[in-house]
Amino acid sequence: MNNPELYYLLPFWLTVAGSLALLFNEAFFKEGGRGMAPAMAALFSLAALAAACYQLWGPSVSVRLFSNTLKLDTFALGISAAAALSALIGILFSVHYLTTEKALTGEFYSLILMATAGMQVMAAANELLTFFVGLELLSIPGYVLAGYFRNRDRSIEAALKYYLPGVFATAFLLYGFALLYGATGSTFFEAIKSSLASESIPITVWVSGLFILTGLSFKVGLVPFHAWAPDVYDGAAAPVSAFLSTGFKAAGFAAMARIFIEVLPLSVHWSHVFVVIAVLTMFIGNLGALVQKSVKRMLAYSSVAHAGYLLVAFVTLPMAASRDVYLALWVYLTAYTLMTGGAFGLLSWLTQKSESKPGYADLGGLGLKYPLAGLAMAVFMFSLAGFPPTAGFFGKYMIFKLAVQHGYTTLAIVGVLNSFLSAYYYLRIIVYLYMKPQTEPESMSSRGFSFQAGLALSTVGSLAAGFLIMLF
């Protein structure tokens, strides 16, 4: 391969090219080009997804690019595919929403694709500075997207509550990186790992690990750094929430996996820390979701609980093979992208008459009036709750199986009990869709092709992904 940087980074180049093309389209064609923006964004994200999947299902690779600053392996390609999938779902669901709100612009889709490029860099980073560049490439568009509707107080509040914790998280990460560099003299992952191979680990390294864990916990919404998530996901537009809660979480956990598998020394002490955080995150996320009256806030708190489930995989790091941990995380994050992205996207249409604060009552009877939409939402809820044979079930199965195999049976049982607890508020939505009186008699506007495509992709993916895992 004469140009490995071009071939192996093709998903990244496609997302960057799409983002820049959308900016040029907006700048030179203005109003006339805005109608093309959704199609352009969808095509570029679909091309990036196809490129990542093609490379993912080909021969296993592990290549270093750009002077060893990037490492392209199966996990990086898998997260790259999940990021492109998250972008595609967010784009497809946003067209109807933005058109209805008269807020369709090319900048919106450019920001989504630029954030996606940041996710891909984070997943493939093999050096601390490159990691930080990817993080900022991801975070800055996210702040803008959260406050995209500048005429809404709740949107501005969401942006502010997302920006401030994000700045603190970045500060913690940078300080952790500085301590790690000071202790090892290198910013490259392999060099850091090699210098820490001795039995005597400086206290500075453990302190740097705590700072890095704190910063990443902010990014993925782990307890006790989760308070921003419900307010941001509730205040942002539903399609934006779909993107923020899926792609950003995938990138955050991918980054955490890279740091704690390939950089910091594996130790049972980290497992003890992860156990406490995982249990607290699962319980607080689920208990918070139980008492919510807003459906978006319920989904936001449930995203916190899912972060707790994902953290269970990190508990097994000192014993489990890194390949098994990477696989479990990738399967869960892909399933989570499909079911959560679909739920937020569908919610933007089902509750368009009360988008300011959609409650359970706003869903009353809509499953009977709109059978396909109701069926899709039911699939998402069953998958989020972990019912077989949905993708969500197999994601949780792989995580909990990993815990049981390496002596953390009690933790797996706690995770299963939390899944049963979450079934109450997920199934509550289905009850309102089919068993409660309809509260909104007016017909809602046509969903359009893009919305239907996003709905089909999310629904079929939430079901088919589970069957594909069973087959292979």
N, C-alpha and C positions, 0 to 999 in steps of 0.2 A: 504494500500500500504506500504509494508515493506521498500522499497527503493524509496521514491518519487523523490530524486535527480536523480536517474537513469532513471525513467520513464518520468518525466516531462521535463527533459533536454535532452531527446533522440536526437532531432535534433542537438543540440550543440555537444553532444558526437560523433555523426556520422561525423560531419564536421571536428572536431579535429582529430578523428581517420583516416579519409581520408587524411588529410594534413600530418600526421605523416607517414602513410603507403606509400604515394607518395615519401616522403623523403627517407625512407628506401629502396624503390624500386629503386630510382635513385642511392643511395649509393652502393647498393650491386649488382645490375644487370646492371647498367650503360647503355650502348648503347642498350643492349638486352632488357632492361626493359622499355625503353622510348616509345616503341610502345604501351605498355599497359597503360601508364599514362593517356591519355585522357579517355579511357573506365573506368578506376578506378575512376577518378575524377567525371565523369558523373554519375556513379552508386552511389557514396557516396552522391553527391548533390541531386540526385533524391530520394534516401532513406531519406535524411533529409527533403526534401520537402514533401514526402509522410507522414512521421511521424508527421510533423507540421500540415498538413491538417487533418490527422486522429484525432489529439488532438483538433484541432480548431473546427471541426464539431461535436465533441462529446459534452457531458455535459459541461456547462460553469464552468470554474475553476478560482480560485484565491488563489494560494498557495505561501507561503514563503519558501525559500530554503536556505541552507547554512547559518544558523543563521541569517535569515532575510536580507541577502545581495542581494538576488534575489527575484523578484516577478513575478511569471508566471501567467498571466491572458490572456484573449482573445486577447487583443491588442498585447501583447508580442509574442504570438503564431502567430498572423497574420503577424507581421513584420518578425518573424523568417521564415515563409513560403515565404514572398516576398524576403528575403535575399537569401534563397536557390534557388528560382526561378531565381534571378539575376545571381547567380553563374552558374546555369545550362545553361542558355542562353549564358553567356560569354564563358563557356567551349565548348559548341557545335559549336559556330561560330569560335572559335579560332583554331580548329584542322586544317582546310583547310588552314587558313592563316599562321600558324606557320610551317606547312609542306611545303608550297610554299616558305617560307622565310628560310627554313632549320634551324629553331630555336626551334624545338619541344623538350622540356625538362620537367622532372617531377617537377622541382622547380616552374615553372610557375603555374601549377595547384595546387601545395601545397600552394602557396601564395594566390591564389584565395580562397581556402577553409579556410585558416587561417583568412583572412579578413572577410569571412562570419561568422566565429565563433565570431569575435569581434562585428559584427553587432548584433548578437543574444544576446550577453552579454549586450550591450548598451540598447537594447530594454527592457530587463528584469531587469536592474539594479535597486536596491532599496536603494542604498547607494553610496555616492559620490566617494569613493575610487574604488569601484567595477565599477562604471561608467567610471572612468578614465582608469582603466585597459582595459575595453572593447574598449574604444576610441583608445588607443595605439595599441591594438591587431588588430584593423581595419586600422589605419593610416599607420603604418610602412610597411606592405605589399603593401599598395597602392602606397607609394613612389617608391618602387622597381619596381612594375608593370609599372608605368608611364615611367620609364627609362629602361625598359627591353631590348630594342634594343640599346645596348651600342655603336654600330658602327654608329648610326644615330645622327647627331647633334640635330635634332628636338626632338628626344626622350629624349636626355639628358637635353635639354632646358625645356621640359615638366616636367621632374622629379624635376629639380631645382625650377621651378616656382610653383610646387605643394608642395615641401618640405618647402620652406621658409615661405609662408603664413600659412602652417600647423603648423609650430613651433610657429609663432606669435599667432595663434588661441589657441594652447595648453597653451601658457603662460597666455593669457587672461582668459581662463577657470580656470586654476589653481589658479590664483589670486582671481577670483570670488568665487571659492570654499573655499579658505582660509578665505576670509571675511565672508562668510556665516557660516563657522564653528566657527569663532571667535564671531559672533553675537548670535549663538544659542547653541554652545557647543556640537554639535552632527553632525555626518555625515550621519545618517539614515534619509530617506525621511520623514517618519511619525513623527519622533521626531522633525525634523526641522519645519514641518507644524504645529505641536501642539504648539511649542514655539512661533510661529508667529501668533497664533490665536487671540491674544489681539488686541484691536483697535490701540494701539500705536506701530507702526512698526519702528524700528531704521533706521536711514538714511543709516547705513552700509548695511542693507539688500537690499535697492534699488540700491545702488552702486554695490553691488555684482551681482544683477540681470542684470545690464547694462554690466558688464564685461562678464558674462555668455552668454548673448545675442550676444555680439560682437564675442566671440569665436565661437559660434554655427553658426552665420551668415557667417563667413569665411568657415565653413565646408560645408554648403549647398549652398553657392553661392548667398547670398542675397546682394542687393545693399546697401551700397557702397563697399562691400567686395567681389565682384564678378569677379574682373579683371583677376584673375588667371584662371578661368574656361575655357574661349575660347582658351587660349594658351595651356592649359594642354590637353583638349579633342581633340584639333586639332593636337597636336604634338605626342600624344601617339598613339599606334597602335589601329585600329578601334575596335577590340574585347575588348581591355583594356578599351577604352573609353566607350564601352557599359556597362561594369561592374562598372566603376568608376561613371558614370553619373546616374546609377539606384540604385544599392545596397547602395552606400555611401549616396545618397540623402535620401533613405528610413531610414537608420540608423540615419542620422542627424536629420530629422524631428521627428522621434520617440523619440530621446533623448530630443529634444526641448519640445515635448508634455509632457514628463514625468516631466521635470523641472518646466514648467510653469503651469501645472495642479496639480501636486502632491507635489511640494516643495515650490515654491514661492507663496506669498499671491496674490489671484486674485484681480485685480484692473482695473478700467476703464482707468487708466493712461497707462497701458500696451497696451490697445486696441488702444489708440491714436498713440502710437509708432508703433504698428503693421500696422495700416492703412497707415501711411506715407511710411514705408518700402515696404509694399505690392504694393502700387501704383507705386512707383519709380521702383521697381524690374520688374513689369509687363511691364511698358512702355520702360524702358531702354533695357530690354531683347529683346522685340519685335522689337524695332527700330534698335537695333544692328544687329539682324538677317536679317532685311530687306535689309541691304546694303552689306551683305557678298557675296563674289564671290566663296568662298570655301564652299562646302556642309557640311563638318565636322564643320567648324566654325559656320555655320548657325544653325546646331543642337546644338552646344555648347551654343550659345546665347539663343536659344529657351529653353534650360534647365534652364537658368536663369529666363526666363519668367514664366516657370512652377513653380519655387520656389516661385514666387510672388503669383500665384494662390493658392498654398498650404498654404501660410501664411494667406490668408483670413480666414481660419478656426480658427486661433488663435485670430483674432479680436473679435470673439464671446465668448471667454472664460469666461468673468465675468457673462454672462447670460445663455449660452448654457450648457446643461448637458454634462459632460465629456464623457459619452458613445457616444453621437452623434458626438462629435469632433473626438474621436478616430476612429469611424466607417468611417466618411468622409475621414479622412487622409489615413486610410488603403485601402479603395477602390481606391482612387486617386493614391496612391503610387504603388499599384499592377498593375493598368492599365498603369501607366507611365513606370514601369519596362518592361512590355510586348512590348509596342509600341516603346519606345526609344531604348531598347536593340535590338529589331528586326531591327530597322532602321540603327543603327550603324553596326550591324553584316552584314546585307545585303550590306551595302555600302562597306564593306571590300572586297566583291567579285565583285560587279558591277564596281568598279573603281580600280581593282587590277593593271591595267597598269599605273595608275597615283596616287598611294597611297600616294606619297609625299605631294600632295596638290590637291585632287580631286575637280573639279569644276562642275558647272551645265552642261557645254558642254560635259563632259565625260559621262553623262547619256543619251546623245542624241540617240533616237531610240532603246535603250536597252529594253524598255517595249514590243516592237514588236518582237524583236529577241528572248527574253527570257520571254514569256508571264506569267509564274507563278511567276517569280521573280518580274516582273513589277507589277503584281496584288498585291503581298505581300507588296511592297513598297507603292502602292497606299493606301492599308488598313492602313498602319502605318501613312501615312500623314493625312488621313481623321481622324484617331483616335487622333493624336496629335492636330489637329485643332479643335476637339470637335464635329465632325459631328455624328448625331445619325445614327444607333443604336450601334456605337462602344463603347468600354470600356472607351475611353477618354471622350466621351460625358457624360456618367453617373458619371464619376469621377468629372467633372466640375459641373454637375448638383447638386450633393450632397454638394459640397463646397458652391456654390452660393445660393442654397436653404437655407443652414444654415445661411448665411449672411442676406438674406431677412427676415427670420423668427425672427431674433433678431434685426431688425431695421437698418440694414446696406444695404438698397436697393441701394443707390447710389454707394456704393463700388461694389456691385454685377453687376450693370450696367457697371461700369468701367471695370470689369473683362470680361464681355461679349463683350464689344467693343474691348478689347485687343485680344480676341479670333478671332473676325472678322479680325482684323489687321494681326494676325498670319496666317490666311488662305491664304493670298497672297503668302508668301514665301513657305508654305507647298504645295500649289497647283502648284506652279511654277515647282517643281520637277516632278509632274505628267505630266505637259506640255512637259517638256524635254524628259521624258520617251517615250511619245507616239506621239508627234507632232513636234519634231525637228529632223533634219537629223542625221543619225548615224555617229559618228566621229571615231569609233574604229572598223574597219571591221574584225579584227582577232577574231577567236574563243577563248573564255576564257577557262581556265582549268576546269576540272570536279569538281563539288562542293563536292561530297562525301556524304556518308550517314549522318554523324554528322551534316554537314551544313544543309542538307535538313530537318533533325529532328528539329534543332533549328529554322529554318524558319517556319516549320509547327506549332511548339509550339507557337511561337510568333504571327503568323498570326491568327491561330484559337483562341488563347487566347484573342487577341485584339477584335475579333468579339464575341466569345462565352461568355466572361466575362460580356459583356453588356446584353445579353439575360438572363444569369443566374441571374443578378441583377433584371431584370424585373420580372422574375418568383418568386423570393423569397424576 
